[in-house]
């Protein structure tokens, strides 16, 4: 069978597979439409979910007990969705919001259980003795054993300290029963047949594996410090409405089309292969989100669209290399193979560093941070697969089908080396001025009428929750387009969210604290202008949904991610100067975006964390590509080289790649800012700043910083100065 025939078969099979994936993503399979994008679990902001309010029994609990209970409830809620949020309302109430759920009764029964486990003797008598408590549990895993039929249960392992207590309990009660009590109820009372020294036991009596998993998860998290009573539960509507999804999808489609057209214009036949690979990437991403039941929120949705732009990066690196190889005199076929081979190092290094950040965030983060990290990790894996595998297959298929002439691939145009190092001082000054301006603005803001360094949202510093019933039905679009602007006029702040309560005409409105006069004015406006029922207003103070624990988790995760990336870059480049320069550039980009938040007084809410984490993963890529080229050029030049010439040539050779990648990513985020709802714009605009800052720092700062650290090593006294003969080409 000829190569042409094989290529035709490969192309047909690939297009059939792509059409099948598109069909599954759009329609799904079977009556339940499995795999359809419509079945992806959406967050509270996009779809709504269950909201449950608990109240502590026995008066007002201590701050410590309340915080501990909130933390553990957060962990329990994440069993249902990683995007769940838990926050305090008033002095003794806790609100739990879980996206994608509709059965409030089922959820609230499991969440509010104290989770208190104990192993006792003399259960139900005055001589009852507690041998083991919930805090003694090290791990709990659901399982099944074949004992006269399948028996479901939970395997428990004690802590090292509790193992001795458990041994004493079994030794003291040999041939007697030891009752396992959970939430005041007797689960089972097995007979102690032998002394157990391993600290392990088995709780039987579960109806199925699912029931065992629920019990095991609660036991792992531990018992709640406070006994809770659910006082209300409801299914709430989305905060942003259908328009948020529709506008985001439209932005994604338009952005994807623009990028594919751009790639075809710039890279010709390789651009066609990239377009097919990008479509594969998008549908695979959607199907994967469905398969793993990942909850998709506003930051996650924006992250997917952003990842489309980032996925182009690997293709740009590869195709630029192919042009270089053709320019060097290689045949097209050899240029394709060599281009992929030479690009692999930069692609792998850039994606691995970002993947490291995602993994750390999944482990150390919580709530929306964990969900964002999971979406990011999936995007990284799939984007690499689309660029390194799908793009390569498509390119070779097109080549074998007759697109084998050099004119279909192009040559790199020669470009005179730009002296970037000559401009390092002015670039350092520009960056320093912007960063200092940001810090000065924060200080000034904290001592003026703003009384705080940044425009923290209700999610960050708390505020109040106002539930109000209207005498007619309003959609979430009605609220966002007509009611919210009027509230903003009175509150003087745009950080206001409203969610519809299903089955009623009520809305739950979250906003910052207002003075008594403003509060009265707000109520009167809602009554007279929008028909709010005067007697229906219910107000409570709420704590931050992005609590101190989540902020601490995010900070720790970012620090650990940065350290891990530094270590990886050091190992790969065998030079701490490369790693240090990359991390410094990363810090620079984050500080530039922080300055934007301060100067523009943009709301710092849940999307702030997602924005900073996106920049953390994105900004490092361009730097890695430049450093990879510097390393390659140093190896070619040996010890007899002019290090300034090498750095300037390396940045010049990768300049086109840096510009193209920044442009394609910018296009995706710009479409979000242009077509998205206001909350989407609050996320997209700071991201645009971060993207531009990342491109700027990679081109103008990273090479300069590395030069300042490494110049002594390559000084004239140590090496013979010699101009490096390098083709003056773009990357």
Residue, then its C-alpha position, 0 to 999 in steps of 0.5 A: x500500500x502506497x504512502x498516498x493511499x495510507x494517508x487518504x485512509x488516515x485522513x478519512x479516519x481522522x475526520x470521521x473520528x473528529x466528526x464523531x467526537x463533535x457529535x458526542x460533544x454536541x448531542x451525546x450518546x443514548x437517551x441520557x446524552x452521555x458525553x454531551x457538553x450539555x451534561x457538564x456539571x455547571x457551577x452556581x454562577x452558571x447553573x445554580x445548585x443547592x443552598x443549605x443554611x445550618x444553625x449551631x445548636x446550644x447558643x453561639x459557638x466560639x470563633x475557633x469552633x466555628x472556623x473548624x466546622x466551616x473548614x470541615x464542612x468545606x471538605x465534605x461539600x467538595x465530595x459533591x463538587x470541588x467548586x462548593x463554597x461554605x461561609x459564615x452567616x451571622x454569629x451562629x449560622x453556616x451557609x453551604x452552596x453546592x453547584x450542580x445539585x438539585x436534591x437538597x434533602x439528600x445533601x443536607x442529611x449527609x453534610x450536617x452529620x456530626x460525624x462522631x465515631x466511637x468504639x465503646x463497651x457497655x453501650x446504652x448502660x451507665x457503665x459505657x466506656x469509650x475506647x476510641x474516638x473520631x480523632x483516633x482515625x488515621x484513614x477510612x476506605x470503603x470496600x467489599x469482602x466476600x463473606x457468605x456473599x458480598x458484604x460492603x463496609x469501611x476499613x478503618x486504620x487507627x493513628x499510631x497513638x490509637x493503635x495501642x488504645x485499640x489493642x488494649x480495648x480488644x485485649x480487655x474485651x476478648x470474647x466480648x462485644x465492642x460496639x461501633x457508634x456513629x452519630x449516636x447510633x449503633x452501627x454494629x457490635x462485633x465480637x472480639x475474637x482476638x487481640x488486634x495489634x495492627x490498629x485496623x478494623x472493619x465496619x460492616x452493614x453498608x447497603x452498597x459501596x456508595x453508602x460505604x464511600x459516604x461514611x468513609x469520607x465523613x470519617x476521614x474528614x473528622x467530626x464537626x466541633x458544633x452540632x448543626x441543625x438545618x433551618x433552610x434549604x433551597x435550589x437557587x438559580x444561576x448568578x449570571x444566567x444563560x447569557x454568560x454561557x452563550x456569550x462565552x461560547x460565542x467568544x470561544x468560537x469566534x476566537x478559535x476561527x480567528x486563530x485558525x485563519x491566522x495560523x493558515x495565513x502565517x504557516x500555510x499547510x502546517x496552519x491547516x494541520x494546526x486548525x484540525x488539531x485545535x478542533x480535536x483539542x477543544x472537543x476532547x477537553x469538553x468530553x473529558x470534563x464530562x467523563x470526570x464530572x468536573x464542575x465548570x464555573x466562570x473562571x473554569x469556563x474562561x480558563x478553557x477558552x484561554x487554553x485554546x489560545x495557549x494550545x497554539x503555542x506548541x504549534x507555533x514553536x514547531x512550525x517556526x522550527x520547520x521553517x528554519x530547517x527548510x531555510x537551512x537547506x533541508x528537504x521538507x520531509x526532513x524539516x518536518x521531522x527535525x522541526x518536531x524533534x528540536x521543538x520537543x525540549x521547549x514544549x515539554x519544559x514549558x508545559x511541565x513547569x505549568x503542570x507542576x503548578x497545577x498539581x501543587x494547586x490541586x493538592x494544596x488548594x481548596x474550593x475554586x482553586x482546586x477546580x481551576x487547577x484540575x481544569x488547567x492540568x487537563x488542558x495542558x495534557x490535551x494541548x500537548x497531545x494535540x500539538x505533538x501527536x495530532x498535529x504531526x499526523x495531520x501534517x504528514x498526511x497532508x505532505x503525503x497527499x501532495x502538499x510536499x513543495x517548499x512553497x506550502x511551508x515557507x522559509x524564515x526571513x532573515x532578521x537583523x539581530x536586535x540589541x535587546x540588552x542595550x535597552x535593559x536599563x530603561x526596561x527595568x525602570x519602566x517595570x519598576x515605576x509601574x510596580x512602585x505605582x501600584x504599591x503607592x496606590x495601595x498605600x494611599x487607598x488604605x489611608x483615604x476614603x477607600x480605607x483599604x489597599x485593594x477593592x476587595x469584594x464580598x467574597x474576600x471580606x464579607x458583607x451582607x446577604x439580603x433576601x427579598x421577594x418581588x411581586x412578579x417574576x424576574x429572570x437573572x438577566x432582568x436582575x443583571x440588566x435592570x435591577x443591579x445597575x440601580x443597586x450599584x448607583x446607591x451602593x456606589x460599588x459594582x461588586x453585587x451578585x444576585x441569585x434567583x431562588x427556584x420556585x419563588x419570586x425571591x432573590x438573594x442579593x449579596x453586597x457590601x455593608x451599607x450605612x443605615x441611610x443607604x440601606x433604607x434608600x436601597x429598600x425603598x428603591x426596590x419596593x417602589x421601582x421593582x415591586x419588592x414586597x416590603x415585609x419580605x426583606x431578610x438581612x444577615x451578615x455574611x463572612x467571606x466565601x474566599x475565607x482566610x483558610x482558602x487564601x492561605x491555601x492559595x498562597x502556600x500553593x503558589x509558593x510551593x509551585x514557584x519553588x517546584x518550578x525553580x527546581x525543575x528549571x534548575x535540573x533541566x538547564x543545570x544552571x540556577x541563574x536560568x531558574x532564578x531569572x524565570x521566577x523573577x520574571x514570573x513575580x514581575x508579571x504578578x506584581x504588574x497585574x496586582x498594580x493594575x488591580x490597585x490603580x484601576x480599582x478592579x474588584x478583587x474577588x474569586x476570579x482574582x485568585x484564578x487570574x493570578x494562577x493563570x498568569x503563574x502557569x502562562x507566563x513561564x512558557x515564553x521564558x522557557x522557549x527563550x532560555x532553551x534557545x540560549x542554551x542551544x546557541x551556547x552549545x553551538x558556540x562553545x566557550x569561544x563566544x560573545x554572550x551578549x551576542x548569543x542572548x540578543x540573537x536568541x531573543x531575536x530568533x524567538x521574537x516571532x514566536x513570542x509575538x504570535x503566541x501573545x497575539x493568539x492568547x490575547x485574541x481569545x481573552x479579548x473576545x471574552x472581554x468584548x462579548x462576555x458579561x460584566x463578571x467575565x470582563x472583570x476576569x478577562x481584562x486583568x488577564x489581558x494585562x497579565x498576557x501583555x506583561x508576560x510577553x514583555x518580560x520574556x522579551x525584554x527582561x528575562x534575558x537581561x536578568x540572566x545576563x547580569x547573573x551569568x556575565x562573569x562566567x562568560x567574561x573576556x578574561x575567562x573565555x576568548x571573545x568571538x562573535x557567534x556566527x548564527x543565522x539571524x532568523x526568527x524563531 
